[in-house]
């Protein structure tokens, strides 16, 4: 699922419509919490990641929220299960978003 920074989902595959809407809203709320607590995470704990996940008792991702910063825009890709970022589809998505939103910032 792809969401914008306001919590609206732009595209979804594999999630029912209602779930995609809720996950996109959750991604915006997670971003707000992250911004409020980034001092603790980065300065005190040395954690520079912007990604968040819901994990099972073994630490395996059940659903993860992965930000994409393109130009002045922030998007979130939400994936269920273990993410596999080395797929051509993700490269195509990032490329399309970059062409559309990075503009003259390239």
VENCOR-V777934 format. One record per residue. N is the residue number from 1. SS is DSSP state (~ for helix, > for strand, _ for the rest). PHI is phi in whole degrees, -180 to 180 (none if undefined). PSI is psi as a letter, one per 20 degrees, with the letter a starting at -180 (NA if undefined). Layout:
# VENCOR-V777934
n:N ss:SS phi:PHI psi:PSI
n:N ss:SS phi:PHI psi:PSI
This chain:
# VENCOR-V777934
n:1 ss:_ phi:none psi:p
n:2 ss:> phi:-113 psi:p
n:3 ss:> phi:-127 psi:q
n:4 ss:_ phi:-90 psi:a
n:5 ss:_ phi:-72 psi:i
n:6 ss:_ phi:-93 psi:i
n:7 ss:_ phi:94 psi:j
n:8 ss:_ phi:-97 psi:p
n:9 ss:> phi:-86 psi:p
n:10 ss:> phi:-99 psi:h
n:11 ss:> phi:-157 psi:q
n:12 ss:_ phi:-150 psi:q
n:13 ss:_ phi:-143 psi:p
n:14 ss:_ phi:93 psi:i
n:15 ss:_ phi:-112 psi:p
n:16 ss:_ phi:-61 psi:q
n:17 ss:~ phi:-51 psi:g
n:18 ss:~ phi:-64 psi:h
n:19 ss:~ phi:-67 psi:g
n:20 ss:~ phi:-61 psi:g
n:21 ss:~ phi:-63 psi:g
n:22 ss:~ phi:-68 psi:g
n:23 ss:~ phi:-66 psi:h
n:24 ss:~ phi:-67 psi:g
n:25 ss:~ phi:-64 psi:g
n:26 ss:~ phi:-61 psi:h
n:27 ss:~ phi:-63 psi:h
n:28 ss:~ phi:-69 psi:h
n:29 ss:~ phi:-67 psi:h
n:30 ss:~ phi:-63 psi:g
n:31 ss:~ phi:-62 psi:h
n:32 ss:~ phi:-65 psi:g
n:33 ss:~ phi:-62 psi:g
n:34 ss:~ phi:-61 psi:g
n:35 ss:~ phi:-62 psi:g
n:36 ss:~ phi:-66 psi:h
n:37 ss:~ phi:-108 psi:j
n:38 ss:~ phi:-64 psi:h
n:39 ss:~ phi:-62 psi:g
n:40 ss:~ phi:-63 psi:g
n:41 ss:~ phi:-65 psi:g
n:42 ss:~ phi:-84 psi:g
n:43 ss:~ phi:-72 psi:g
n:44 ss:~ phi:-89 psi:h
n:45 ss:_ phi:-112 psi:i
n:46 ss:_ phi:73 psi:k
n:47 ss:_ phi:-99 psi:o
n:48 ss:_ phi:-93 psi:j
n:49 ss:_ phi:-77 psi:q
n:50 ss:_ phi:-104 psi:i
n:51 ss:_ phi:-83 psi:q
n:52 ss:> phi:-133 psi:q
n:53 ss:> phi:-148 psi:q
n:54 ss:> phi:-100 psi:p
n:55 ss:> phi:-117 psi:q
n:56 ss:_ phi:-85 psi:a
n:57 ss:_ phi:-67 psi:i
n:58 ss:_ phi:-97 psi:i
n:59 ss:_ phi:90 psi:j
n:60 ss:_ phi:-83 psi:p
n:61 ss:> phi:-67 psi:p
n:62 ss:> phi:-95 psi:g
n:63 ss:> phi:-151 psi:p
n:64 ss:> phi:-124 psi:q
n:65 ss:> phi:-119 psi:o
n:66 ss:> phi:-119 psi:o
n:67 ss:> phi:-77 psi:q
n:68 ss:> phi:-123 psi:o
n:69 ss:> phi:-100 psi:o
n:70 ss:> phi:-129 psi:o
n:71 ss:_ phi:60 psi:c
n:72 ss:_ phi:-95 psi:j
n:73 ss:> phi:-106 psi:q
n:74 ss:> phi:-121 psi:p
n:75 ss:> phi:-118 psi:r
n:76 ss:> phi:-130 psi:p
n:77 ss:> phi:-105 psi:p
n:78 ss:> phi:-105 psi:p
n:79 ss:> phi:-131 psi:q
n:80 ss:> phi:-90 psi:q
n:81 ss:_ phi:77 psi:a
n:82 ss:_ phi:-74 psi:p
n:83 ss:_ phi:-74 psi:q
n:84 ss:_ phi:-126 psi:n
n:85 ss:_ phi:-80 psi:i
n:86 ss:_ phi:-89 psi:l
n:87 ss:_ phi:-113 psi:q
n:88 ss:~ phi:-59 psi:h
n:89 ss:~ phi:-65 psi:h
n:90 ss:~ phi:-69 psi:g
n:91 ss:~ phi:-61 psi:g
n:92 ss:~ phi:-63 psi:g
n:93 ss:~ phi:-62 psi:g
n:94 ss:~ phi:-63 psi:g
n:95 ss:~ phi:-62 psi:g
n:96 ss:~ phi:-64 psi:g
n:97 ss:~ phi:-65 psi:h
n:98 ss:~ phi:-65 psi:g
n:99 ss:~ phi:-62 psi:g
n:100 ss:~ phi:-76 psi:g
n:101 ss:~ phi:-110 psi:i
n:102 ss:_ phi:-80 psi:h
n:103 ss:~ phi:54 psi:c
n:104 ss:~ phi:-81 psi:i
n:105 ss:~ phi:-80 psi:i
n:106 ss:_ phi:-77 psi:NA
